[in-house]
């Protein structure tokens, strides 16, 4: 995270002659993974945080089999990755926002495409989302898993693959998967999921005493959103209200799952 989305991000923007607030440079001190009823919870402690902070206490989930929920600081994103064929995946982002102030009613859901390359065909790696996809597609149509050498920090990858094999084995035996299959309508009314609300740039926000950072939308695909101006306005309003000492609408407290059995943790050396 701190290399692709941190140091590399800074490098890309500096080559453009712009200095940006370093968002993801905080080094990881340890990572952990907990299996839970919907998949796997990813946890981490980065410089400046402890186990009492959200990224470890709550974490964020991989919802079996192909949804990742991430966010923090007033937003939540569901990354839905649907295999289309042997070499292509349809990647969708479902974004929600909680700026802490009332927002206009939304009568329809805006849909827009995120360009991966610019007019010259170069990947637009000044954005976090495109950095991820750039790292994937440059491996080629087929990733050579037979050549990979997994290390300690890949413990989450191993756990996820074990989960896939376990659930596929159940289907092969004629049984239902134990994850994300709902037969009781009462259990499928609303599914509450964990998600940390203190993001990587928490320390920066505390230092600046603000929630909205100038230029933050330019580093994300939100710059292509038809609602980008509205988002800028509501987050700016939230900052102004907070500066005046006004209370903001609190974010709902997400469920926190204990570390529990089957937890795997990796300590990272500085």
N, C-alpha and C positions, 0 to 999 in steps of 0.2 A: 504493500500500500504506500509506504513512505517513499519508495523509489519511483514506481511508475506514476503515481498520482501526486507525489510530492516533489522530489528533486527534479524529475523529468518535466513536470508541469512548469516549475519555475524556469527551467532551461528554455522551454518552448516560448514562454512569454517574454523572457529577457531577450531572446533573439528578435522579438518583435519590438524591442525598445520599451517594454512596459514592465514595471515592477508591480508585483501582486502580493497580497498577503498570503504567506505560506500556509496552506490549509491542512496538508496531510504529512507534514514533516515529522511529527512527533513519533519517535521510535517505539516500536513494540517491545514491551518488557516480558509479556507472556500472552499466550493464546490458549483458549480452551473450547471444548465442544461437548455439548450435552444432548443426548438423544431424548426427545420428548414426544408427546402424543401426535404431533403434526410433522415431525421430521427431525431436524437438528438445530440446536441453538448455538450460534457462534458468539464467543466471548473474547474480550481482549483487555489488557491493561497497557496503556501507552504512557509515555513520559508526561508527568503532571497529573495523572489519574491514579486511583487506587481501586481495590476490589469493591469499595463502597460506591463507586461511580457507576452510572448506567451501563457503559459498554461492557462491564464485567457482571454487575449485579443482575441486569436484565438481558443484555445482548440483543441479537437480532436473528431471525429464523431463516433457515432453508425449509420451505414448505414442500413436502414430498409430493410429486417427484421433481418439479422443475420451476419452482417459484422462489425468488429471493426477495425478502422484505428488508429494506434499508431506509435510513433517513436520520433525522435529528434536527433540532433547532427549529421546529415548526413545520416539518414536512415528512411525508412518508411515501416511499416508492415501492411498488411491487414490480419486480423484473420477471416477466413471464417468458420462458424460453421453450418454444414448442418445436420439436424436430419436424421438419417437412419431408426430408428424404435422407439418404445416407450422407450427404455432404452439406446440407443447408439447415439452418435453424431460424425460425421466425422469432425475433426478439421484440417484445412489447414492454413499454413502460406505462404503468398506471400510477399517476401522481396525485396525491392529495396534500392539502396545505392547511395549516392551523396557525395563522399569524397572531392570534390572540385578540383580534378585533372583529366586529361583525363584518361580513362580506356580502356582496349582492347575491341574490338567489341565482342558481344556475339551472337553466331550463333545458340545456342539452350538453353533451360531453364533447368538447373540442378534440378533434383528432388531427394529428399532423405527423409528417415523416421527418426523421432526423437524417440529414445527409452525412455520409461517411467521408466523402472526398470533396475537395474544392473544385473549381472549374478546371484546374490543371491536373486533376486526378490524384492529388496528394491527400493522404489521410489528414483529417482535421483534428490532430492530436492535441490541440489546445483545450479540448473538452474531455472530461473524465470518461463519459460513456464511450466516446470514440477510441480512447486509449485502450479500454477493455477489448473492444472489437478488433482493433488493430493488432493487439497481442494474440487474439484467437486466429484471425484469418491468415496471419503471416506464418502460421505453422503448416499451412497447406490444407488441401481438402481432407486429408486423413492425418490426425495426430499419431505419431509413431509411439504408441504406448509401450510397445515391446522394447523401446530403447530408453524409456524414462528410468530415472533412478530417484525414487522417492526418499525424502529425508524426514527429519523430525517434524518440521513445520508442515508436512503433508499429512499429518495425522487426521485432519478433517476430511481430506480427500479419501483416505482409506476408509474412514467411518461411513462416508456417503456411499462408496462402492459396495461395502458390506451390506448396507441397507438395501440397495438396489438388488443385489443377488438374493438376499433373504426374501424380499417381496416377490421377485420373479419365481423363486422356487415354490412359493405358496401357490401361485397361479398355475405352474406346471403340474402341481398335485391336484388341481381342480378346486383349490380353496380361494377365498377372497383375500386380497391384501388387507393387512391390519391397519394400514394408514390411509386416511383421507377417503374412506368409503363410508357413506352415511346412509343407513336404512331407516333410522328413526327420525322423522321430520322434526321432532322436538329438539334434537341435537344439532339441527342444521339451520336454526333460525339466525344465529349470529355466532361467529367464531372469533373469539378474542385472542390476539396473538401478541407475543412480547416484541417490544422494539425500544431500544435505547433512545432517549431524547437528548442526551449530551453527545454531540458529534465530535469529530476530530478537532474542529476549530474552536472548541469550547474555551480553551485558554485564551485564544485570540479575542473572542467575544468579551471575555471578562476583562481583558486588558483595555479594550476599546470602549467598554461599557455600552455596547450596542448589539443589536441582533442582526440588522441589515448591514451588509458590507458592500460598498461600491464595487461594481464589477463582478459580483458573485454570479449573476446570471450569464455573463459572457463566458464563463468557464464551464457552463453546462448547456445541454440541448435546449434549455428553456428560452434561450435567445431566439429560437425559431417558433416558439409557442405563440399562438394568436392572443394569449392572455398575459404575455410578459409585462405589458404596461400596467395591467391591473395588479399583478403580483408585486411589482415594484412599489406601487402606490400603497397597498395594504400593509406590506412589511414596513415601509417608511412611516406610515401612520402609527404602527405599533411601537416603533422606536420613539416617535415623538411623544406618544402617550406615556410610555415608560419613563422618558426623561422628565416629564411633568409630575411623576409620582403616581400616575393613575394605574390601577390594577388592570391586568390583562386577563382575558378568558383563559383559565388554566387548561393545559393539555390533559386529557383523561389518563389516569394512572394505568399503565399497561400491566398485565399479569407478569409476575416474576416467578420463574421456575427455579427451584433449588438446583444446585450442581448435580446432586443425585447419583444413582448408580450408573455405571457405564461411562462416567465422565473421563475425558482424556485431556491432559494439560501439557503444555510445552513451555519450559522456561527458556527465554532467549538471552543470550549473552550480549553485553553491550559491545 
